[in-house]
């Protein structure tokens, strides 16, 4: 059950009163201010302080509850049982395709062996041979070339 939040009068009015009554356009006390005005300002500042303290006391339990909820959510995420709507970014976990077929695994060994057997293979060549999308293969071949498992040839890739 969520705690009921009691509305506190906005502090904007009090802060605006400080700015217009006690301070001039330059941010300094006006030259014509009477000594009686300083008592008024002190009372006004005390009122504002009390309002802020009251609001902080009201919000403190909610902030503590937010910390506890974040810890509980982190614990749930570590077990992998969090619903899609509570995941960061709102993304749902990946599901198997409707046709029941799994995507082929693009293992390093499988790609390197194919390129070793077919030097100069392009991403399109490898994709056709392995039955995978060309964009996926192109990304993976670039990663393997960067890590040194493959080298970029004049045309396509080759094993070192």
DOLUM-979042 format. One record per atom (N, C-alpha, C, CB): x, y, z. Coordinates in steps of 0.1 Angstrom, whole numbers. Glycine has a CB too. Layout:
REM DOLUM-979042
SITE:X:Y:Z
...
***
This chain:
REM DOLUM-979042
SITE:8:-12:0
SITE:0:0:0
SITE:9:12:0
SITE:-10:0:12
SITE:6:21:-9
SITE:14:34:-10
SITE:10:44:1
SITE:13:40:-24
SITE:19:50:7
SITE:16:60:17
SITE:9:72:11
SITE:28:65:25
SITE:0:78:18
SITE:-7:89:12
SITE:1:102:14
SITE:-21:91:19
SITE:3:110:4
SITE:11:122:5
SITE:2:134:7
SITE:19:124:-9
SITE:5:141:18
SITE:-2:153:22
SITE:4:164:14
SITE:-2:155:37
SITE:-4:172:8
SITE:1:184:1
SITE:5:195:10
SITE:-10:189:-9
SITE:17:201:8
SITE:22:212:15
SITE:21:224:6
SITE:37:209:20
SITE:17:236:11
SITE:16:247:3
SITE:29:249:-5
SITE:12:260:11
SITE:29:253:-17
SITE:41:255:-25
SITE:50:265:-19
SITE:38:259:-39
SITE:63:263:-20
SITE:73:272:-14
SITE:76:284:-24
SITE:86:265:-11
SITE:71:282:-36
SITE:74:293:-46
SITE:69:306:-41
SITE:67:289:-59
SITE:57:307:-35
SITE:52:320:-31
SITE:61:326:-20
SITE:38:318:-25
SITE:66:318:-11
SITE:74:323:0
SITE:88:328:-6
SITE:77:313:11
SITE:93:320:-15
SITE:106:324:-21
SITE:105:336:-30
SITE:112:312:-29
SITE:93:337:-37
SITE:91:349:-45
SITE:90:361:-36
SITE:78:347:-53
SITE:84:360:-24
SITE:82:371:-15
SITE:96:375:-10
SITE:74:367:-3
SITE:105:366:-8
SITE:119:369:-3
SITE:125:378:-15
SITE:127:357:0
SITE:124:373:-27
SITE:130:380:-38
SITE:125:394:-40
SITE:129:371:-51
SITE:112:395:-39
SITE:106:409:-42
SITE:106:418:-31
SITE:92:407:-48
SITE:104:413:-19
SITE:103:422:-7
SITE:117:426:-2
SITE:95:416:4
SITE:126:416:0
SITE:138:418:6
SITE:150:422:-3
SITE:142:406:14
SITE:149:419:-16
SITE:160:421:-24
SITE:157:430:-36
SITE:166:408:-29
SITE:166:438:-40
SITE:164:447:-51
SITE:167:439:-64
SITE:173:459:-50
SITE:167:446:-75
SITE:170:440:-88
SITE:184:435:-89
SITE:167:450:-99
SITE:193:440:-82
SITE:207:436:-82
SITE:210:424:-73
SITE:216:447:-79
SITE:200:419:-65
SITE:202:408:-56
SITE:207:413:-43
SITE:212:399:-62
SITE:208:426:-41
SITE:213:431:-28
SITE:201:438:-21
SITE:224:441:-30
SITE:202:440:-8
SITE:191:446:-1
SITE:190:461:-6
SITE:194:446:15
SITE:178:466:-8
SITE:177:480:-12
SITE:182:490:-2
SITE:162:483:-15
SITE:187:501:-7
SITE:193:511:2
SITE:183:517:11
SITE:199:522:-7
SITE:170:517:8
SITE:160:524:16
SITE:154:514:26
SITE:149:530:7
SITE:159:502:28
SITE:153:493:37
SITE:154:498:51
SITE:160:479:36
SITE:143:497:58
SITE:142:501:72
SITE:148:489:81
SITE:128:504:77
SITE:152:493:93
SITE:156:482:102
SITE:145:472:106
SITE:162:488:115
SITE:132:477:105
SITE:121:468:108
SITE:119:458:97
SITE:108:477:109
SITE:124:460:85
SITE:123:451:74
SITE:131:438:77
SITE:127:457:61
SITE:142:440:84
SITE:151:429:86
SITE:144:419:95
SITE:164:433:92
SITE:136:423:105
SITE:129:414:113
SITE:118:406:105
SITE:122:422:124
SITE:112:413:96
SITE:102:407:87
SITE:109:396:79
SITE:95:417:78
SITE:121:399:73
SITE:128:390:65
SITE:133:378:73
SITE:140:397:59
SITE:137:380:85
SITE:141:369:93
SITE:130:359:96
SITE:147:374:107
SITE:118:365:99
SITE:106:357:101
SITE:102:349:89
SITE:94:366:106
SITE:103:356:77
SITE:99:350:65
SITE:109:338:62
SITE:99:360:53
SITE:122:340:64
SITE:131:330:62
SITE:129:318:71
SITE:146:335:63
SITE:126:321:84
SITE:123:310:93
SITE:111:302:89
SITE:121:316:107
SITE:101:309:84
SITE:89:302:79
SITE:92:293:67
SITE:78:312:74
SITE:100:298:58
SITE:105:290:46
SITE:113:278:51
SITE:113:299:36
SITE:122:280:60
SITE:130:269:65
SITE:121:258:71
SITE:140:274:76
SITE:111:262:79
SITE:102:253:86
SITE:94:245:75
SITE:93:260:95
SITE:89:252:64
SITE:82:246:54
SITE:91:235:47
SITE:77:256:44
SITE:103:239:44
SITE:112:230:37
SITE:115:218:46
SITE:125:237:33
SITE:117:220:59
SITE:120:209:68
SITE:108:199:69
SITE:123:214:82
SITE:96:205:69
SITE:84:197:70
SITE:82:188:57
SITE:71:206:72
SITE:85:194:46
SITE:84:187:33
SITE:94:176:33
SITE:85:197:21
SITE:106:179:37
SITE:117:169:37
SITE:113:157:46
SITE:130:175:41
SITE:108:160:58
SITE:104:150:67
SITE:92:141:61
SITE:99:156:81
SITE:84:147:53
SITE:73:140:47
SITE:78:131:35
SITE:63:150:41
SITE:88:136:28
SITE:93:128:17
SITE:104:118:20
SITE:99:138:7
SITE:110:119:32
SITE:121:110:36
SITE:117:95:35
SITE:126:114:50
SITE:105:92:41
SITE:101:78:40
SITE:99:73:26
SITE:88:75:48
SITE:95:81:17
SITE:93:77:3
SITE:106:75:-4
SITE:85:88:-5
SITE:116:83:0
SITE:129:81:-6
SITE:136:68:-1
SITE:139:93:-3
SITE:133:65:12
SITE:139:53:17
SITE:132:41:11
SITE:137:52:32
SITE:118:42:8
SITE:111:31:2
SITE:116:29:-13
SITE:96:34:1
SITE:120:40:-20
SITE:125:39:-33
SITE:138:31:-33
SITE:127:53:-39
SITE:147:34:-24
SITE:159:27:-23
SITE:157:12:-20
SITE:168:32:-11
SITE:147:8:-12
SITE:144:-6:-9
SITE:138:-12:-22
SITE:134:-7:3
SITE:130:-5:-29
SITE:124:-11:-41
SITE:135:-13:-52
SITE:113:-2:-46
SITE:144:-4:-53
SITE:155:-6:-63
SITE:163:-18:-59
SITE:164:7:-63
SITE:166:-20:-47
SITE:174:-32:-42
SITE:166:-45:-45
SITE:177:-31:-27
SITE:153:-44:-43
SITE:145:-56:-46
SITE:144:-59:-61
SITE:130:-54:-41
SITE:143:-48:-69
SITE:143:-50:-84
SITE:157:-56:-89
SITE:140:-37:-91
SITE:167:-51:-83
SITE:181:-56:-87
SITE:182:-71:-83
SITE:192:-48:-80
SITE:177:-75:-72
SITE:177:-89:-68
SITE:169:-97:-77
SITE:172:-90:-53
SITE:157:-92:-81
SITE:149:-100:-91
SITE:156:-101:-104
SITE:136:-93:-92
SITE:162:-90:-109
SITE:169:-90:-122
SITE:181:-100:-122
SITE:174:-76:-126
SITE:187:-102:-111
SITE:198:-111:-110
SITE:194:-126:-111
SITE:206:-109:-97
SITE:181:-128:-108
SITE:176:-142:-109
SITE:169:-144:-122
SITE:165:-145:-98
SITE:167:-133:-130
SITE:162:-134:-143
SITE:147:-136:-144
SITE:168:-146:-151
SITE:140:-133:-133
SITE:125:-135:-133
SITE:118:-122:-134
SITE:122:-142:-120
SITE:123:-112:-139
SITE:117:-99:-140
SITE:108:-98:-153
SITE:127:-87:-140
SITE:96:-92:-151
SITE:88:-91:-163
SITE:94:-81:-173
SITE:73:-86:-159
SITE:89:-81:-185
SITE:95:-73:-196
SITE:93:-58:-193
SITE:89:-77:-209
SITE:82:-54:-187
SITE:79:-40:-185
SITE:88:-34:-175
SITE:64:-39:-181
SITE:94:-42:-166
SITE:103:-36:-156
SITE:117:-37:-160
SITE:101:-43:-143
SITE:120:-42:-171
SITE:134:-43:-176
SITE:139:-29:-180
SITE:136:-53:-187
SITE:152:-26:-179
SITE:156:-13:-184
SITE:154:-12:-199
SITE:171:-11:-181
SITE:148:0:-203
SITE:145:2:-217
SITE:132:-5:-221
SITE:156:-3:-225
SITE:125:-12:-212
SITE:112:-18:-214
SITE:113:-30:-225
SITE:103:-8:-219
SITE:125:-35:-228
SITE:126:-45:-238
SITE:122:-59:-232
SITE:140:-45:-244
SITE:116:-67:-240
SITE:112:-80:-236
SITE:124:-90:-238
SITE:99:-85:-244
SITE:125:-100:-231
SITE:135:-110:-233
SITE:133:-116:-247
SITE:136:-121:-222
SITE:144:-121:-253
SITE:144:-127:-266
SITE:136:-140:-265
SITE:158:-129:-272
SITE:128:-143:-275
SITE:121:-155:-276
SITE:125:-163:-288
SITE:105:-153:-276
SITE:122:-176:-288
SITE:126:-184:-300
SITE:116:-180:-311
SITE:124:-199:-296
SITE:121:-182:-324
SITE:112:-178:-335
SITE:99:-187:-335
SITE:119:-180:-348
SITE:89:-182:-341
SITE:76:-189:-341
SITE:77:-202:-348
SITE:65:-180:-347
SITE:86:-203:-358
SITE:87:-216:-365
SITE:94:-226:-358
SITE:93:-213:-379
SITE:99:-223:-346
SITE:106:-233:-338
SITE:121:-235:-341
SITE:99:-246:-338
SITE:125:-229:-352
SITE:139:-231:-356
SITE:148:-221:-349
SITE:141:-229:-372
SITE:160:-225:-345
SITE:169:-216:-338
SITE:178:-210:-348
SITE:177:-224:-327
SITE:183:-198:-345
SITE:193:-192:-354
SITE:206:-200:-353
SITE:195:-177:-350
SITE:213:-201:-364
SITE:226:-208:-363
SITE:236:-200:-355
SITE:232:-209:-378
SITE:245:-207:-348
SITE:255:-201:-339
SITE:267:-197:-348
SITE:259:-211:-328
SITE:271:-185:-346
SITE:282:-180:-354
SITE:295:-181:-345
SITE:280:-165:-358
SITE:299:-193:-343
SITE:311:-195:-335
SITE:323:-191:-342
SITE:312:-210:-330
SITE:333:-187:-335
SITE:346:-182:-340
SITE:352:-194:-348
SITE:356:-178:-329
SITE:352:-206:-343
SITE:358:-217:-350
SITE:352:-220:-363
SITE:357:-229:-341
SITE:338:-220:-363
SITE:331:-223:-375
SITE:334:-213:-386
SITE:316:-223:-372
SITE:335:-200:-383
SITE:338:-190:-393
SITE:352:-190:-398
SITE:335:-176:-387
SITE:361:-192:-388
SITE:376:-193:-392
SITE:378:-205:-401
SITE:384:-193:-379
SITE:372:-216:-397
SITE:374:-228:-405
SITE:369:-227:-420
SITE:367:-240:-399
SITE:357:-220:-421
SITE:352:-218:-434
SITE:361:-208:-442
SITE:338:-211:-433
SITE:366:-198:-436
SITE:375:-188:-443
SITE:388:-195:-446
SITE:377:-175:-435
SITE:393:-204:-438
SITE:405:-211:-440
SITE:403:-220:-452
SITE:409:-219:-428
SITE:392:-227:-454
SITE:389:-236:-465
SITE:386:-228:-478
SITE:377:-245:-461
SITE:381:-215:-476
SITE:378:-207:-488
SITE:384:-193:-486
SITE:362:-206:-489
SITE:397:-192:-489
SITE:404:-179:-487
SITE:398:-169:-497
SITE:419:-180:-489
SITE:397:-156:-492
SITE:392:-145:-500
SITE:377:-145:-500
SITE:396:-147:-515
SITE:370:-152:-491
SITE:356:-152:-490
SITE:351:-139:-484
SITE:351:-163:-480
SITE:340:-134:-490
SITE:334:-121:-486
SITE:323:-125:-476
SITE:328:-113:-498
SITE:318:-115:-470
SITE:307:-117:-460
SITE:295:-124:-467
SITE:302:-104:-453
SITE:292:-120:-479
SITE:281:-126:-487
SITE:284:-140:-490
SITE:279:-118:-500
SITE:296:-144:-494
SITE:300:-158:-497
SITE:298:-166:-484
SITE:315:-159:-501
SITE:303:-162:-473
SITE:302:-169:-461
SITE:287:-171:-456
SITE:310:-163:-449
SITE:280:-160:-458
SITE:265:-160:-454
SITE:258:-170:-462
SITE:259:-146:-456
SITE:260:-171:-475
SITE:253:-181:-484
SITE:257:-195:-480
SITE:257:-178:-498
SITE:270:-197:-477
SITE:274:-210:-474
SITE:269:-215:-460
SITE:290:-211:-474
SITE:268:-206:-451
SITE:263:-210:-437
SITE:248:-208:-435
SITE:271:-202:-427
SITE:242:-201:-445
SITE:227:-199:-443
SITE:224:-189:-432
SITE:220:-212:-440
SITE:232:-178:-432
SITE:230:-168:-422
SITE:229:-154:-429
SITE:241:-167:-411
SITE:223:-144:-423
SITE:222:-131:-429
SITE:236:-125:-431
SITE:213:-122:-421
SITE:237:-118:-442
SITE:250:-112:-446
SITE:255:-102:-436
SITE:250:-106:-460
SITE:245:-94:-430
SITE:249:-84:-421
SITE:255:-90:-408
SITE:237:-75:-417
SITE:249:-101:-404
SITE:254:-107:-392
SITE:268:-112:-394
SITE:245:-119:-387
SITE:271:-118:-406
SITE:284:-124:-409
SITE:294:-112:-410
SITE:283:-132:-422
SITE:290:-101:-417
SITE:299:-90:-419
SITE:304:-85:-406
SITE:292:-79:-427
SITE:295:-83:-396
SITE:298:-78:-383
SITE:308:-88:-376
SITE:286:-76:-374
SITE:305:-101:-376
SITE:313:-111:-370
SITE:327:-112:-376
SITE:306:-124:-370
SITE:328:-111:-390
SITE:341:-112:-396
SITE:349:-100:-393
SITE:339:-113:-412
SITE:343:-88:-392
SITE:351:-76:-388
SITE:356:-77:-374
SITE:341:-63:-389
SITE:348:-83:-365
SITE:353:-85:-351
SITE:365:-95:-351
SITE:341:-91:-342
SITE:363:-106:-359
SITE:374:-116:-359
SITE:387:-110:-365
SITE:370:-128:-367
SITE:385:-101:-375
SITE:397:-95:-381
SITE:404:-85:-371
SITE:393:-87:-394
SITE:396:-78:-364
SITE:401:-69:-354
SITE:408:-77:-343
SITE:390:-61:-347
SITE:403:-88:-339
SITE:410:-96:-328
SITE:422:-104:-333
SITE:400:-106:-322
SITE:424:-104:-347
SITE:435:-111:-352
SITE:433:-126:-357
SITE:446:-111:-343
SITE:420:-131:-355
SITE:417:-144:-359
SITE:417:-145:-374
SITE:404:-149:-353
SITE:413:-135:-381
SITE:413:-134:-395
SITE:420:-122:-400
SITE:398:-134:-401
SITE:424:-121:-413
SITE:430:-109:-418
SITE:422:-105:-431
SITE:445:-112:-422
SITE:421:-92:-433
SITE:414:-87:-444
SITE:423:-89:-456
SITE:411:-71:-442
SITE:418:-95:-467
SITE:425:-98:-479
SITE:421:-87:-489
SITE:422:-112:-484
SITE:428:-88:-501
SITE:424:-78:-512
SITE:409:-79:-515
SITE:433:-81:-525
SITE:404:-91:-515
SITE:390:-94:-516
SITE:385:-103:-505
SITE:386:-99:-530
SITE:377:-99:-496
SITE:372:-107:-485
SITE:382:-109:-474
SITE:368:-120:-491
SITE:382:-121:-468
SITE:390:-124:-456
SITE:398:-136:-458
SITE:381:-125:-443
SITE:408:-138:-451
SITE:417:-150:-451
SITE:421:-153:-437
SITE:429:-148:-461
SITE:425:-166:-435
SITE:430:-170:-422
SITE:445:-167:-422
SITE:428:-185:-420
SITE:450:-162:-410
SITE:464:-158:-410
SITE:474:-170:-411
SITE:467:-151:-397
***
